[in-house]
């Protein structure tokens, strides 16, 4: 794709995303998306989306996630009448991973509604409702199950990626995972302080620590859905996915509990081809440093922990 055609497509993509942002339904933009992007790889589209989402374009995370639904329908139209891919079958590790992300996003919405109610009560000079604080604590506990999601990714996906020679993306993503864990730890401590009525606790602190966490958390969901999963599907064999499915229960699941075992039609798959090294950039956004550990890009993976 030439620079000029890419620029044109980015402009079209921006227009589509802004239409979604202003209330258009995904179905209403499907024809335009198919006309311009049906022959573009999902990863390339995702990188353009991320460029728009992180620029000053008025495009948000929710708009991009709506477009993911459109993109999936366009891609599915090209394989009608063919066997459903393994990754779309219930119980497959990718299917579970995506279901967890949906459940985690629903958890974010529940927490935001409770935080809005908390903020409104404080602004009206009302005492904080203990029931509201209990509900918020419970929702934080549920959301904390994202740790299981991350551990399966780090302990099961990343070592196989490294065995195919893709060692940079796991190192970068694991480091960002750790940063997100730290941010959620701060959010939990702020909420506990408010519940325990410690001297320095405040609703403002709870809101600030949660928003700092949720910004990075949503960005990681985007990276998983738009960059990591397509890369894994291009690399992993059916045997790789079966090994992951076998070991996954040891780590547990986030919010959902799969009730169906994935049993594929067995085919003989060797190692798949590798994708361009430019993907490393997509997984390593906003790298930061931490005292004593150096850049997050150098965070150790399982093999060195």
N, C-alpha and C positions, 0 to 999 in steps of 0.2 A: 504494500500500500504506500503510495507516494505521500509526501508531507501535505500537499494540497488536498488530496482526497481525504486524508485523515482529518485535516482541519475542517473540511466540509462535513464529515460525519460527526465530528465532535459538536459542531453547531446544531446539526439535526438532533443529535442525542440530547443536547441541552434543551432544545425546544420541546422535545417529548417529555423530558423530566419536569420541566416547568409547567407543562400542561397537567401532568399528574399532581404536581404540587398545588395547583390552583383548582383541583377537584375533578379533573377528567378521570373517567374510569379506565382501568387497564385495557378493557376490550376496545375502547374508542381510539387507542393509539397503536393497536396491534398491526394494522395495515401499514402504517408509516414505518414502524420498526422493521417489519418483514421486508419492505421494499429496499431499505438501506443497509440492513445488518444480517440478513439471512445467510450471507456467504462469509461473514467475519467470525473468527473463532471466539468462543465464550470468554476466554481469558483476555483477548484484546479488547472486547467490549467492556469487560470489567475494569481494566486499567483506565480506559477512557472515562468510565463512570466515576472512578475514584479521583481522577484528575478534576472532574467537575465538582464532586462532592467536597473536595478540600480547597477549592478556589472560592472566589467571591462571586458566585453565580446564582445564589438563592436556591441551590439544590441541596436537599437534606438526605439523611440516611433513609428515612421512611420512603422518600420518593424512589430511591434506587432499589429498595427492597420490593416496591410495587412493580418496578420494571423487570425484576428477576422473574416474576410470574409470567409476564409477556414473553420474555426470552425463552423460558421453558416451553411455552406453548408453540412458539415458532420452531424450536428445535424438534419438538415432538411431532410436528406436522411432517417433518422430513423422514420420519421412521414409522409412519402409520402402516399397519399390516405386518410389521416385523415383530420379533420377539421383544418383550419388555427387557431392557437392560438389567443386569443383576442389581446395579446400584439403586434402581427404582423399586425393587422388590422388598416387601415388608420383612424386617429382620436383618437386612443387609447392613453392615456397619455404617455405610454412607447414609442409608435411609434413617437409621437411628440417630446419627449425628445431626441430620437436618431436622428431625422431629424434636430433638433436644433444643436446638437453636430456636425453633418456634415456641417451645414451652418457656424458654428463658426470656424471650422477648415479651411473651404474655405476662411473665412475672415482673418485668420492668414497668409495664403499663399499670399493673396493680399497685406497685410501690409508688409510682408517680401520682396516682389518684389519692392515695393515703397521705402522701407528703403535701399535696395541694390542700387537702382538708386540714392538715396540721397547720400549715401556713395561714390559711384563712381564719382558723380559730384564734391564733396568736394575734393576727392583725386586728381582730375585733375585741381584743382584750379578754378573751375567754380562757378559762383554765384548760390545760391540755387533758383531753379525755383519756383515761387509763385504758379503756377498751381500744381506742385508736392506736395507742402505743403498743398494746399487746398484738394487735393485728399487724402492725408494721414490723415488729420483732419477728413474728411468724413468717412474714413474707421475705424478710432478710435471710432467715434460716433456710427457706426453700431455695432462694436464689444462690445461696452459698454452695449448693450442689453443683454449680458450674465447675467446682474443683475436680469432680469426677470426670466431667467432660474433657477438661484440660489434661488430666492425668492419662486418660486413654489415648488422647492425641499424642502426648509426649512419650509414653512408654510403649505404645503399640504401633502408631503410624511412623513416628520419627526414625526409629532404628531401621525400618525397612527402607525408608527414603534414603538414609545414609548408605545402605547396602547397594543402592543403585547409583551412588555417586553424588547424590544431592544432599550434601552435608551443611551447606550454608543456610538454606531456608529454616531447617529445624533449629539451628543455633539462634538465629534471629528471633523466630517466633516464640521459642521457649523463654527467651529473655523478656519479651513483651508480656507473655503470660505471667511471669513473675511480677512484673510491674503492676499488672492488673490485680493480682492477688494482694499486693501491698496496698493499693488504693482501696480495695474492698475492706481490708483490715482497718484502715482509717475510718471508713464509713461506718463499720460495725461499732467501733469504739465510740464514735460520736453519738450514735443512737443509744448505746448502753448508758452513756453519760447522761443523756436526756431522761431516760427511763429511771435511772438511779438518782436523778436530781442533783448531780454533782455541781459544784460551785461554778465551774467554767463552761457548763453545757448550755447549748442554745439551739433553737430550731434552725437558725441561720447556719450554724456549723453542720448540722445534720444535712441540710440542703446542699451546702457547698461541697462536702465530702462525697455525697452521693452523686452529684453532677460530675465531679472530677472523675469518679469511677465509671459512670455510665457512658461518658464520651469515649473512653478507651475501650470499654467493653463492646459497645456497638461497632466500633471500628474493627475489632477482632472478629466479630461475627461476619462482617463484610469480607474480611480477608479469608476466612475459612470457606465461606460459600462461593466466593467469586474467584479465588486464586488457588487456595490449598486443595480443595476437593477436585477441581479439574486436573490439577497436576497429579494427584494421587491416582485418579482414574486412568490417566495416560501411562502411568508407570506400573501399577500393581497388577499382578496376575490374579487369577481366581484363587489359586492356592494361598497367595498372600492374604486375601480377604477372608478366606476360610480360617486361617490361623488367627487373624484378628478377632473374628467372630467367636472363636473357641475361647480366647483369653479375656474377652471383654467383661464377662460377668464378675471376674475377680476384682475389677476396679469399680463396678457399679455404674449407675446411670444418673443423669441430671433430670429430676422432676418426673420424667416419664419412666415407665417400666415395660420394656418390650415383652409381649406375650406370645410371639411367634418366632420360631427358629427359621433362619434362612437356609433353605436346602436348594442349592442351584442345580441346574442341568449341567452335569460335568462335561467340561471341554478341556482339551490339553492346551494350556497357555504357557508360553515361555515368558521371559522377561520382555516387557514392552519397551518401546523406544523412549528416548529421553527428550525432554523439552528444552528450549533455549535457556541459557543462563540468565537472560534478562529478567526471568521471573524472580530472581533473588531480590531485585529492587522492590518488586511489588509487595513482598512479605516483610520488608525492613523499613517501615515508615516511621518517621519521627523518633529515630534512635536517640537514647539519652545515655548518660553515664551515671554510675553510682560509685560512691567511695569504696575503694578497696577491690572493685570488681572490674573496672574498665568499662568499655562500651558494652551495651547489651548484646551487640552482635557477637560478642565473644562468650555469651552465657553458655555453660557446658550443657551438652545433651546427655542422654542416659549413658552413653558409652564412656563418658569421662566423669560422671558424677559418682 
